[in-house]
Amino acid sequence: MNRVTCRLAAVIFALLLVSPVAHSAEPARAQKYMAATANPLATETALEILRRGGSAVDAAIAAQMVLTLVEPQSSGLGGGAFMLHFDSETGRIVTYDGRETAPASARPDMFLGADGEPMKWMDAVVGGRSVGVPGLLRMLELAHDDHGILTWSELFADAIRLAEEGFPVSARLNGLIKADKQLRVFPDTEGYFFGPDGEPHPVGTVLHNTPLANTLAIIADGGADSFYTGPIARDIADTVSNAPLNPASMTPSDIARYRAIKRDAVCGPYRGFTVCGMPPPSSGGITTLQILGILERFDMSGGADDLATAHLLAEASRLAFADRNQYIADPNVVPQPAGLLDAAYLAERAALIDPAKSMGRAKAGKPENETMLRFAPSGDEQGVSTTHLVIVDGAGDVVSLTSSIETQFGSRLMVRGFLLNNQLTDFSFVADKKGVPIANRVEAGKRPRSSMAPTIMLNGDGSFRLAVGSPGGSSIIGYVTKTLVAYIDWGMNIQDAIEVPHIVNRNARTRLEKDTAAEALAPGLEALGHTVNITRMTSGLQGISREDGVLLGGADPRREGVALGD
């Protein structure tokens, strides 16, 4: 048996028994390097790269290729990503923007029906109309050019072998296939995810993906150019343009024009630490930092089961989401307010919180002068099928990467063994409200607003302390913020902070995680004026912290991730 086959046998049992209510009392521990990803096979691959002297970026690329195969519902070649990179030598954090773009054919009214009304969200998701030009590979190649140590081609070897030899269908993947009503719409996805009997592949089925193995081999040999030009690009464009449902014009030129972008991180203080995140077009960094900047004016030491703390967390989130929904969009198209993280502005926002009463729906603030361009607010994106990974390498460099195809199984369109995203449904379906433009409206070449929030936190001396992120649509911001508050204010280790029950407010209802201790907060929050919704919140947080020279890793038991290191 070769190494991959042996490893497959070693992890299959863990994959089959993944439980959303599993509890890991202790974080993983390591001295030299560590990887935390959403799937044991991907984590093992990342760890092998680190053992061979690879960089954090090398390990992230190798893990992401495996995730394309074993977690197809969440991310992959047909989607996009945002990444933070911490350079331990310089202390600098750089972000990489691999967000999808709208093709040249995209128009502000593309998600309106014949009656002029917005389409139902799922009606817009499935098929060609929702697909943006994928950005993942261009972004990973750009980061590899900057920080790679091992050769590009060798980072694909594990994923290629696993695609050829097969991987076990986990309980999570099986359950998602069963629950999805759209996978049977297209022959390619139906043929891949269902057996000859028409039933979803049972748990433990060894699933092969030869087309993906071939695609990965082409990219390993030819780099990202082999994806963005030539036969692969033509097949993507043809699949979108000729989709049996919701066809939309995407051309090989749309794909060839795609560029990844390096951007400066957005950073802010919290309790003596520096927290850094992704700038627009993701709203994750600014909104998380706004919530923390508001909360820093309050005592948050009460803990996870404290009513006053839950109230403050929800109210601060309302204020930040009000600004997010009004202002944040692709900065290359829409001018962004400069003052959203100013200390004086956050103090002004914090003063709006009444500890004894909910404010209800918050209004956006005015971070700049009255002459700035104003926009109408727009709602939240609904996709939840994303993935997150964190890597710390032997040199101390760190990657925090969130990647996505948007909702579970994306557009349900499959090309050469991978699924295409539905990220264009992250745009506002309407272009204006009462004649006032919406910042996140659809425009050709534009990047839709995201909530992905890969995060890196530094100590006061600029050294690395923690990296974290999660899937979950616009709830990502709440999941990440809660984890940071639990780690900093409540003194929890990274694993316990991840496992704390979720309390999320996106400037509407206050959502409490079902079947957790958070449910007990409902009566008290309702008495303070909150409208409460108790619901399942399947985050997928991964995190690594460094404390006294030791790496501690955490993985969310709500999914099937694991942290491993040496």
HELIX and SHEET records of a PDB file:
HELIX    1   1 ARG A    3  LEU A   16  1                                  14    
HELIX    2   2 PRO A   40  ARG A   51  1                                  12    
HELIX    3   3 ALA A   56  VAL A   70  1                                  15    
HELIX    4   4 TRP A  121  VAL A  125  1                                   5    
HELIX    5   5 LEU A  136  HIS A  147  1                                  12    
HELIX    6   6 SER A  153  PHE A  156  5                                   4    
HELIX    7   7 ALA A  157  GLU A  165  1                                   9    
HELIX    8   8 ALA A  171  ALA A  179  1                                   9    
HELIX    9   9 LEU A  183  VAL A  185  5                                   3    
HELIX   10  10 PRO A  187  PHE A  193  1                                   7    
HELIX   11  11 THR A  210  GLY A  222  1                                  13    
HELIX   12  12 ASP A  225  TYR A  228  1                                   4    
HELIX   13  13 PRO A  231  SER A  241  1                                  11    
HELIX   14  14 PRO A  252  ALA A  256  1                                   5    
HELIX   15  15 GLY A  284  LEU A  295  1                                  12    
HELIX   16  16 LEU A  307  TYR A  327  1                                  21    
HELIX   17  17 ALA A  343  ALA A  350  1                                   8    
HELIX   18  18 GLN A  423  ASP A  426  5                                   4    
HELIX   19  19 GLY A  473  SER A  475  5                                   3    
HELIX   20  20 ILE A  476  ILE A  488  1                                  13    
HELIX   21  21 ILE A  494  GLU A  499  1                                   6    
HELIX   22  22 ALA A  517  LEU A  521  5                                   5    
HELIX   23  23 ALA A  522  ALA A  527  1                                   6    
SHEET    1   A 7 ALA A  28  ALA A  30  0                                        
SHEET    2   A 7 VAL A 550  ALA A 555 -1                                        
SHEET    3   A 7 GLN A 542  GLU A 547 -1                                        
SHEET    4   A 7 PHE A 464  GLY A 469 -1                                        
SHEET    5   A 7 THR A 455  LEU A 458 -1                                        
SHEET    6   A 7 PHE A 273  GLY A 277 -1                                        
SHEET    7   A 7 VAL A 266  TYR A 270 -1                                        
SHEET    1   B 7 ILE A 261  ASP A 264  0                                        
SHEET    2   B 7 ILE A  93  GLY A  98 -1                                        
SHEET    3   B 7 GLY A  80  PHE A  86 -1                                        
SHEET    4   B 7 VAL A 398  GLU A 406 -1                                        
SHEET    5   B 7 SER A 385  VAL A 392 -1                                        
SHEET    6   B 7 MET A  34  THR A  37 -1                                        
SHEET    7   B 7 VAL A 562  GLY A 565 -1                                        
SHEET    1   C 2 PHE A 167  PRO A 168  0                                        
SHEET    2   C 2 VAL A 206  LEU A 207 -1                                        
SHEET    1   D 2 MET A 414  VAL A 415  0                                        
SHEET    2   D 2 PHE A 418  LEU A 419 -1                                        
SHEET    1   E 2 ASP A 432  LYS A 433  0                                        
SHEET    2   E 2 VAL A 436  PRO A 437 -1                                        
SHEET    1   F 3 ILE A 503  ASN A 505  0                                        
SHEET    2   F 3 THR A 510  GLU A 513 -1                                        
SHEET    3   F 3 VAL A 532  THR A 535  1                                        
END                                                                             
